[in-house]
Amino acid sequence: MQLSGDFLMSEINNKRERKNIFRKLIHFFALNSSMLGMLIMVILVGMGEKMAERFLPLYLIAMGGSSIVIGLLNGMDNLLSALYSFPGGWLADRIGYKKALKIFNLMAMLGYLIVVIFPSWIAVLVGAVFFISWTAISLPATMSLINSVVPANRRSMGISLNSIVKRIPMSLGPILGGALILHYGRIQGVRYAFIVAFILAGVALFIQDKFIQEQSPEAKTERKKGRGLFSANLRNLLVSDILVRFCEQIPYAFVVVWVVENNHINELQFGILTTIEMVTAMLIYIPVAYLADRSTRKPYVAITFVNFTIFPLVLLFSHSFPAMVIAFIIRGLKEFGEPTRKALIMDLAPEDAKAYTFGVYYLIRDVIVAFAAFGGAFLWQKSPQLNFLTASAFGLLGTLYFIFRVKPQKQF
C-alpha cells in the first residue's frame, strides 16, 4: 500500500511539473488564443501563397512575358506593399484586426481565382493587385494584434514567433510548388498551386473566426495626421532600411532565374534551397529574440544588414548546387535581426500611434524601394553581374549609415 501511495504521489508531482513546464513555455513564447489563431492563419495562407509566388517569374516567361514584365511584377509587389500598408493599419485601427484580416484574406482569394481562370501574364498582374495585398496589408494588422495581446517586454519574442511560423510555409511551399511544376509543367503546375492557395485561405477564414479574440479599436489622437510620429532615431532607421532594401529588391525577382536558368538547377532543387534558407532563419529567431529583449537591439539589426549586403556577391560567384547552399544559408541569416528591427520600430513609435506609425513607416519605405525593383530589370538586361554588384553597393551604404547614425537604446 505504501508503494502504491508513493507511486500515486509521484505521478501527481510529475503532472504538476509538466503543467509548470507547459505554463513556462506559454509564457516564454507569449502564447494565447489570439496568437494561436493568427499563427495558424499565417501557416495556411502562407502555404498556398508560397507554393506559387516564388515561381511566378518562370510562369510569366512561359506565358510570353519578358524580363520587363518580371521587373514590373516585382515593382508592383513593392509599390502595392507600400500603398496597402497605410490603409491596412488604418482599417485595423478602425474595425479591429480580426475583421480586417478577414477582408484581406478574401482579397487574396479573389486574386488567386483570377490567375486560375485566366491563363495569361496579364491576369497575373491583375490578380497580383489582390493576392499581393495579403502579405502587405495584413502586416500592420498582425503587428497590432501582437502589440495588443503580448506584453511589451515580450514583443521581440512575439514577433519572432510569428516570423518563425511564416517560414514554415516559406520552406515547404516552394518544394510543393516545385513538385507540381515538375509533374504538370510550369503553366499548369502554377495554376494548380493557386487552386490549393484558394482552398487554404478559405480554411484560414474559419480558423480566424474561432480563435482570434477581437479587441475594441482604440480612439486615435490628432497626432496621427503626421506630426511627431518619427523621432530622429526612427528616421535614421528608415533611411538605412531603405538603402538595404534596395540591395534586396534589385536582384530579388531574378534570383530564381539566375539559379534555374543560368546555372541549370531544376525547380525542385530551388525549392530545397529555399527550405535551407528558411530553416536557417528559423533556427536563429528565438535565441536572438531572447537576447534582444534584454539588451540593445542595434547589434542584431546591424548583423542582419551585413547579411543582406553580402548575399548578392556570394550568389554571383555560385555556379553549383553546393555553392548555392552556402549562398542561401547567408540569405537565411539576413533574417537574423528582422523581428528585432520590427520591434525597434514599435519601440520608437509614439505610444498612442504605434500601429499607424508602423504603417506609415512601411508606406514611405516601400514606395521608394519600388523604384529599385523596377530598376533591377534594366540592370539585369545589361548583365546579371551589374545587377548583383549594384545591389551589394546599396547594402554596404545602408549598413554603414545604420551603424553610424542610429543610436542604441536599452529597452527594459
N, C-alpha and C positions, 0 to 999 in steps of 0.2 A: 504493500500500500504506500509505503514511504517513497519507493522508487517511482510509483505511478504519480504521486503528488509532485515529486521533484520534476518529473518529465513534463507534467502539465504546466507548472510554474515556468519552466524553461521555454516552453512553446509560447506562453503568454508574453514573456520578456522578449522573445525573438520577434513576435508580431509587433510589439511596441517599438522595437528597434527599427524594424522595417518601415513602420509608419513614420518614425522620426527621420529616417533617411529620405523617405519619399517627400516629406514636408520640406526638408532642407534642399532637395533637388528642385522642387517647385519654386522655392524662394530664390535659389541661385539663378534659375533660368527665367525668373519673373513671369511665371505662367499663371493664367486664369482662363475662364471660359471664352472671353472675347479674343484673347491672344491665340487660343487653340483654334477657334473658328477662322481667324484670319490666316493662320499658318496652313490650315487645310485648304483654304481658298487659294492661297499662293501656289501650293503644290498642283492643284487641279488645273487652274487656269494657265499656270506657267508651263505645265507639261504639254498641254495642247499647243500653246504658242511656240515653244522652242522646238517642237517636232518639225515645224515648217519654216519658221522665221530665219534660222541660220542658213537655209538652203535657197532662200529667195533669189540671191544673185544668180545662182545656177538656173533656177526656174525662169527668170527673166531672159537669160541668154537663150534658153531652149524655146521660149515663146517669141524670139526675134528681137528682143531688146538689146540695146548697145551698152557700152560702158558708161555712157552719159546717163542712160536710164537707171543703171545701178547707182550711180552717184546721186541722181535725183531722188531715188527711194531713200537712200541713207540721209540725204539732206532733209527730206520730208520728215524722217524719223526725229531728227534733232529739232527741226523747226516746230513740228507739231508737239513734241515733248515740251518745248518751251511754252508754246501758246496754251497748251492744255493745263500746264501746272498751275497757272493763276486761277482759271475757273474751277479747277479741281479742288484747290484749297478753299476757295470762296464757297463752293457748293457744299463741301463737307462741313464748313462752319455754319452754314445756314440751315441745312436739313438734317445734319448728322452724318457721321461717316458710314453708318450701316446702310442707309438709303442711298447715299452717294455711290457706294461700292456696287450696289445692285444695278444702278443705272450704267455704271462704267462697264460692268460685265455684259449687259445687254448690247451696248455699243460694240464691244468686241465680237460678240456673236454675229451681229449684222455684218461686220467686216469679213468674217470667215465665210459666211454664206455667199457674199458677192464673189469671192475668189473661186469658190466651188462651182457656182452656177455659170460664171462667165470665164472660160479659159482663155485669157489674153493678158498681156503685160499691162495693158491699160486698166484692166479690172484689179490687178494687184495694187496699182497706185490709188485707185478709188477705194478699194477695201481697206488699204492701209490707213486711210484717214480715220477709220473706225477701230481696227484692231490694234494699231499702234497706240491708240488712246488709252488702252487699259493700263499698260505699264506706266505711261506718262501721267495720266490724270489720276490714277489711284495712289500715286506715291504720297502726295500731301495728305490724303485721307488716311493712309496707312500710318504715316508719321503722327498724325493727330490722334489716331487710336492708341498707338504706343504711348504717346505723351500723356494721354488721359488715364490709361489703366496701369501704367508701370511707374513706380516711384522714381523720382529724379535721379537718385544715386544708383539706379539700376538701368539707366537709359541706354548706355552703350551695350549692355548685355541684351536688352530687349531688341534693339536694332540689329545686333549681331545675330541673334537667334532668327530673326526674320531673314537676314541675309543668308544664313546657312540653309534655311528651308528653301529659299529661292534657288539655291544652287542644286537642289535635288532634281527639279525638272530641267534645269540648265545642263545637268550632267547626263541624265537619262534621255531627255527629249531628242537631242541630236542623234543619239545612237539609234533610237526607234525610227526617227525620220530618215536617217541614212539607210537603214534596213529596208524601209518602204521604197525608197528611191532605187536601190539596187534591184529590188524584186519587181517593181512596177514601172520603172523608168522615172526620169526627172519630172515629167509633166503630171502623170497620174499619181506618182508617189507623193508629190507635194499636195495635190488636191485631196487625196485620202487623209493626209495628215491634218488638213484643215477641217475635214469632217469629224475626226476624232477630237480636235480642239473645240468644235462647236458643242459636242456632247459633254465633254468635261466641264466646260464653262456653265452649262445648264445644271450639272450636278453641284457645282460650286454655289450657284444661287440658292439652292436648297440648304446647303451646309451653313452659309452665311446667316440665313434666316433663323436657323435653330440655335446657333452657338453665340453669335456676336450680340452683345448687350448694347442697346442704344444709349448714348449719353445725350443729355439735353445740350444743344449748341449754346455756347456762352455768347452773350452780347458783346460786341467788339466796340472799341472806342474809336474816336476820330483820328487817332494816331495812324490808323490803317490807310489813311489817304496817302501815305508815303513818307511823312516826316519822322525822323528819329528811329527808323527801322534798322538802319545799318550803322554800327559803330565802325571806327577806323579799322579795328582788327577784322571785323567781318568783311569790310570792303577789300582789305588786302587778301583775305582768304579767297574771296570771289575772283579777284584778278588772277591769282596764281592757279586757281581751279580752272578758269577759262583757258589759260595757256596750256595746261596739262591736258585738258580735254581736246584741244587742237591736236595734240600728239596722239590721242586715242582715235579720234574720228577721221583724220586724214587717210589712214590706211584701213579703217575698220571694215568697210564693205568688201574690200579686196583681199582680206586675209584668206578667205575660203578659196578665192580664185588663185591666189599665189600657191596655196598648199595643194589644191586638187589639180589644177590645170598646168601650172608652171613646174611642178615637182612630181607629177604623176603618182600622187597618193589618192586612193579612192575615197568616196564619200563616207563609207563606214569607218575607215581609219581616221578621217577628220572628226567624226563623232567621238571616237575614242580619245583623240587629242583634246577635244572639248571637255570630256569627262575628267581627264587628267587635270586640266585647268581648274575645273570646279571643285574637285576633291582637294586639290592643293589649297584653294581658298577656304573651304570648309574646315580644314584641319587647323587653320591659324586664327579663325574668328574668335573662338571662346577665350583662349589664353590672352589674346590682345585686348579683348573687351574687358576682361578681368583686371588687367594691369592699367588700362586707360581710364577706368572708372575710379582708380585710386591714385592717379598721378596726372601730370600734364599730358594733354593729348597730342601735342605738337610732334614729338619724335615719330609717332606711329603714322601720322599723316605724311610726314616727310619721306619715310621709307616707302610708302605707297607711291608717291610721286616719282621716286627714283626708279621703281619697277616699271611704271608707265613709260618712262624715258628710254630704258634700255631694251624693252621688248621689240620695237621695230628693228633695231640694229641686230639683235640676235636672230630674228626671223629672216632678215635679209640674207644672212650667211648660212641659213639652214636649208639643206638640199636632200636630206634623207629623213626617214621616219625617226630614228633615234635622236637626231639633231632637233627635229620638230618637238619631240617630247620635252627636251630641255627648254625650248622656247616657250612652250605652253605651260610649263611649271612656273616660269617667270611671269607669264601672263596671269596665272593664278595668284602669284604673290603681289600683284598690283592691287588686290583686294585687302591687303594686309591691314590698312587703316581706313578703309572706306566707311564701315559703320561708325568708326570714331570720328571721321570727317562730318558725317550727318549729325552725330551727337554734338559736335563742336558748333555746328550751325544753330542747333536748338539751344545750346548754352548761351551763345552770343546774341540770340534774338531776344527782343523785349518780352517780358513775362506775359503781357496782355495781348501779344500778337505773334505767337510762335508759329502756328500753322500758316498764317498769312505771310509772314516773313520768309518761311521756307519756300512757299510757292513763288514769291517774288524773286527770291534768290535763283531758283531754277529757271524762271522766266527769263531773267537777264542773261544767265549763263548760257542757256541752250539756244536762245535766239542768235547770240553771237557765234556760238560754236557751230551752228548750222552752216555757216559760210565755209568752215573748214571741211565739212563733209562734201559740199559741192566742189570745192577746190581740189579735193583729193582725186576726183575723177579726171580732172585736167592734168594733174601731176602724174597720174597713172598712165595716161596716154603718152606722156613724154617718156617715162620709164618707171618701172616698179622701184628701182633704186632711188630715184629722186623723191618718190612718194615717201618711202621709209625714212630716208635721211632728213627730209624736211620735218617729218613728224617728230623725230627724236630731238631736233633742234628746238622745237617749241616746248617739248617736255623739259629739257635742260633749263630753258629760260624760266618756265613756271616753277620748277623746283627751287632754283636759286632765289627767285622772288619770294617764295613762301618762307624759306629759311631765314632770309634777312629782314623781312617786313612783318611777318605775323608773330606777335608776342605770345609766349607760352602763358597759360593760366592754370593755376591749381583749382581743381573742380570742387572737391568735397573734403 
